[in-house]
Structures are given as structure tokens and as C-alpha cells.
Amino acid sequence: MSGFFITFEGTEGCGKSTHIKKLAARLETEGHTVRTLREPGGTDCGEPIRKLLKHGPDSVTAETELLLMNASRAQLVREVIRPALKSGEIILCDRFYDSTTVYQGIGRGLAAEDVQRVIDFAVGDTRPHLTLLLQIPLETSEERLARRMGTDRFEQADRTFFERVERGYRSLAQKYPDRIHSINADLSMNTVETKIWEIVSNALNRSE
């Protein structure tokens, strides 16, 4: 039995962590074995990389970000994701390579072909079956970040960076409409949760 790989994407403060927890609980009540992951990180090798990327010095370059992100990702894919899919688990991952395409590529201004080559090397043929893109206005994102106790290197980026990120996600959703489903995450929690479940349950039914 093969598993099912779902990724969550979106700009800062869009509610990914909250909705991953809610979806995992719902899937488990339906009898599925669920594994929740996050990027970067998720392995003994990846967690120190996560700390460096999110809380390291300002001198970390865009190229270094790209390579470190995908070093962590390569380990996660081979150590965790592939074995879990092989055993029939449903994986819910907080970010995957779409984040790299948007943050390091479009946001940081790295060449798209260079970013894609690194991603392809890191993940091989391991690709999400479904991606949920939680979208909120930039103003909402900024308000939520302002309420947090602290911010990391990415959250400290200026508005023009996140405007590029937002455009990048819209472009990806248009390019891959069968995989990426955009959800207005600025609505009520219950409304968003219901929409996520509708998309996921339909995708799982089609995969059977």
C-alpha cells in the first residue's frame, strides 16, 4: 500500500501549523496513520540546519539558504518521507519545495533554473500528491507577526520581499492547478477547516 503526501504552503502567519494539527486529528479519527513533518528540519541532521536558517547571522546568503534548505530536505525525503509513504502513511508537511521556489527563488532573486536543479537533486521523484496553499492578505500576515513573541530571519524580511512571495505563490497555483489548491485562510477557522477537509477527502477518494 502506498501512502499520500500532502504539503501546506503559504506566507508567514497563514495558519499552517494550526490546520495541520486539525487535519491530522480528523484523519486519525477516520482510521489513517498520519505523520506530521516540518521544513526545514524533521531529522537529527535537519534540525540544526533549521536553527541556522531561521536564527543564524544576517550574513547567510541566498545561495547558502538554497543549499542548506535542500540539504535538510534531501535527508528528510530519504530518512522519513519515502519510508513512511512506502508503509502507507499519510504525510502532512509544513512547507516543501514550493517554499524554496518562492522564498529563495522569487523572494531572494535566485535564478529559477538554478533553484529547480537543486530541488530536483534533493527530492528525486518524491513529489507531493496534494498541496494546500493558505492565502491571507499581507496586512493580516503583518498583524499576526507583530503579535508573536519573536521573529526569525524570514519573518524579518521587508514588505517588498513578501509581495514577491505572494506573487510567486499565485503563479505556482496557476501553473499547477491539479496539485495546488488555494484556500482563503482569512475566513473563520471552521470555514477554512471545512474547506481543507473537503479538498483532502476528495483527493484521498480519487487516489483509492
C-alpha positions as CSV (number, residue, x, y, z in Angstrom):
1,M,0.0,0.0,0.0
2,S,1.4,3.4,-0.9
3,G,0.8,6.5,1.2
4,F,-0.3,10.0,0.4
5,F,1.8,13.1,0.6
6,I,0.2,16.5,1.5
7,T,2.1,19.7,1.8
8,F,0.9,23.0,3.3
9,E,2.2,26.3,1.9
10,G,1.6,30.0,2.5
11,T,3.2,33.2,3.7
12,E,4.0,33.9,7.4
13,G,1.2,33.6,9.8
14,C,-1.3,32.0,7.4
15,G,-2.2,29.2,9.9
16,K,-0.4,26.2,8.5
17,S,0.6,24.7,11.9
18,T,-2.9,25.1,13.3
19,H,-4.6,23.5,10.3
20,I,-2.1,20.7,10.1
21,K,-2.9,19.7,13.6
22,K,-6.6,19.8,13.0
23,L,-6.4,17.8,9.8
24,A,-4.1,15.2,11.4
25,A,-6.7,14.7,14.2
26,R,-9.5,14.3,11.7
27,L,-7.6,11.8,9.5
28,E,-6.7,9.8,12.6
29,T,-10.4,9.6,13.6
30,E,-11.0,8.2,10.1
31,G,-8.5,5.4,10.8
32,H,-5.5,6.7,8.9
33,T,-1.9,6.6,10.1
34,V,-0.7,10.2,9.9
35,R,2.8,11.6,10.2
36,T,3.3,15.4,10.6
37,L,6.6,17.0,9.5
38,R,8.1,20.4,9.0
39,E,10.7,22.0,6.8
40,P,13.4,22.7,7.3
41,G,14.1,20.1,9.9
42,G,12.4,16.8,10.8
43,T,15.5,14.8,11.3
44,D,18.5,14.8,13.6
45,C,20.5,16.2,10.6
46,G,17.9,18.7,9.6
47,E,17.1,20.3,12.9
48,P,20.5,22.0,13.4
49,I,20.1,23.3,9.8
50,R,16.7,24.7,10.7
51,K,18.2,26.6,13.6
52,L,20.9,28.1,11.4
53,L,18.5,29.1,8.7
54,K,15.9,30.7,11.0
55,H,18.1,32.2,13.6
56,G,21.6,32.4,12.1
57,P,23.5,35.5,11.2
58,D,22.3,38.1,8.7
59,S,25.4,37.2,6.6
60,V,23.8,33.9,5.4
61,T,23.5,34.4,1.6
62,A,20.6,33.4,-0.6
63,E,22.7,30.7,-2.2
64,T,23.6,29.3,1.2
65,E,19.9,29.3,2.1
66,L,19.1,27.4,-1.0
67,L,21.7,24.7,-0.4
68,L,21.0,24.4,3.3
69,M,17.3,24.1,2.7
70,N,17.8,21.3,0.3
71,A,20.4,19.5,2.3
72,S,17.8,19.3,5.1
73,R,15.1,18.3,2.5
74,A,17.3,15.6,1.0
75,Q,17.7,14.0,4.4
76,L,14.0,14.2,5.2
77,V,13.0,12.7,2.0
78,R,15.3,9.7,2.3
79,E,15.1,9.1,6.0
80,V,11.5,9.8,6.7
81,I,9.2,10.6,3.8
82,R,9.9,7.7,1.4
83,P,9.8,5.0,4.1
84,A,6.5,6.5,5.5
85,L,4.9,6.6,2.1
86,K,6.0,3.0,1.4
87,S,4.3,1.9,4.6
88,G,1.0,3.6,3.6
89,E,1.1,6.6,5.9
90,I,-0.5,10.0,5.1
91,I,2.2,12.7,5.4
92,L,1.3,16.3,6.3
93,C,4.3,18.5,5.8
94,D,4.6,22.2,6.8
95,R,6.3,23.5,3.7
96,F,8.2,21.6,1.0
97,Y,9.9,22.6,-2.2
98,D,7.3,25.2,-3.3
99,S,8.6,27.3,-0.4
100,T,12.1,27.2,-1.9
101,T,10.8,28.1,-5.3
102,V,9.0,31.1,-3.9
103,Y,11.2,32.2,-1.0
104,Q,14.8,31.6,-2.3
105,G,13.9,31.8,-5.9
106,I,11.4,34.6,-6.4
107,G,11.8,36.2,-3.0
108,R,15.7,36.2,-2.8
109,G,16.0,36.7,-6.6
110,L,17.9,33.5,-7.4
111,A,17.7,32.1,-11.0
112,A,14.7,29.8,-11.4
113,E,16.7,27.2,-13.3
114,D,19.4,27.0,-10.6
115,V,16.8,26.7,-7.8
116,Q,14.9,23.9,-9.7
117,R,18.1,21.9,-10.4
118,V,18.9,21.9,-6.6
119,I,15.4,21.0,-5.7
120,D,15.3,18.1,-8.3
121,F,18.6,16.7,-6.9
122,A,17.3,16.9,-3.3
123,V,13.9,15.2,-3.8
124,G,14.4,13.0,-6.9
125,D,11.0,11.6,-7.8
126,T,9.4,12.3,-4.4
127,R,6.6,14.8,-5.0
128,P,3.5,15.9,-3.1
129,H,0.2,14.4,-4.2
130,L,-1.6,17.5,-3.0
131,T,-0.6,21.0,-1.8
132,L,-2.8,23.3,0.2
133,L,-1.9,26.9,-0.2
134,L,-3.3,29.0,2.6
135,Q,-3.7,32.6,1.5
136,I,-4.1,35.7,3.7
137,P,-3.7,39.4,2.9
138,L,-0.2,40.9,3.7
139,E,-1.8,43.1,6.2
140,T,-3.2,40.1,8.1
141,S,0.2,38.4,8.0
142,E,1.9,41.5,9.3
143,E,-0.6,41.9,12.2
144,R,-0.1,38.2,13.2
145,L,3.7,38.5,13.1
146,A,3.5,41.6,15.2
147,R,1.7,39.6,17.9
148,R,4.4,36.9,18.1
149,M,7.0,36.9,20.9
150,G,9.9,36.8,18.4
151,T,10.7,36.6,14.7
152,D,13.1,34.6,12.7
153,R,15.3,35.7,9.7
154,F,12.5,35.1,7.2
155,E,9.8,36.9,9.2
156,Q,12.1,39.9,9.5
157,A,12.1,40.5,5.7
158,D,10.5,43.7,4.4
159,R,7.1,44.0,2.7
160,T,8.5,44.0,-0.8
161,F,10.0,40.6,-0.1
162,F,6.6,39.2,0.9
163,E,4.9,40.9,-2.0
164,R,7.2,38.9,-4.2
165,V,6.5,35.7,-2.2
166,E,2.8,36.3,-2.6
167,R,3.0,36.8,-6.3
168,G,5.2,33.7,-6.5
169,Y,2.6,31.5,-4.8
170,R,-0.2,32.8,-7.0
171,S,2.0,32.0,-10.1
172,L,2.6,28.4,-8.8
173,A,-1.1,27.8,-8.1
174,Q,-1.9,28.9,-11.7
175,K,0.9,26.6,-13.1
176,Y,-0.1,23.5,-11.1
177,P,-3.9,23.7,-10.6
178,D,-4.3,19.9,-10.3
179,R,-1.9,19.8,-7.3
180,I,-2.1,23.2,-5.6
181,H,-5.4,24.2,-4.1
182,S,-5.7,27.8,-2.9
183,I,-7.7,28.5,0.2
184,N,-8.8,31.8,1.6
185,A,-7.4,31.4,5.1
186,D,-8.6,34.8,6.2
187,L,-12.1,33.4,6.8
188,S,-13.2,31.8,10.1
189,M,-11.3,28.9,11.5
190,N,-14.2,26.5,11.0
191,T,-14.8,27.6,7.4
192,V,-11.1,27.0,6.5
193,E,-11.1,23.7,8.3
194,T,-14.2,22.6,6.4
195,K,-12.7,23.6,3.0
196,I,-9.4,21.8,3.8
197,W,-11.3,18.6,4.7
198,E,-13.4,18.8,1.5
199,I,-10.3,19.0,-0.7
200,V,-8.4,16.3,1.2
201,S,-11.2,13.8,1.4
202,N,-11.9,14.2,-2.3
203,A,-8.2,13.7,-3.2
204,L,-8.0,10.6,-1.0
205,N,-11.1,9.1,-2.6
206,R,-9.7,9.7,-6.1
207,S,-6.4,8.0,-5.1
208,E,-8.1,4.8,-4.0
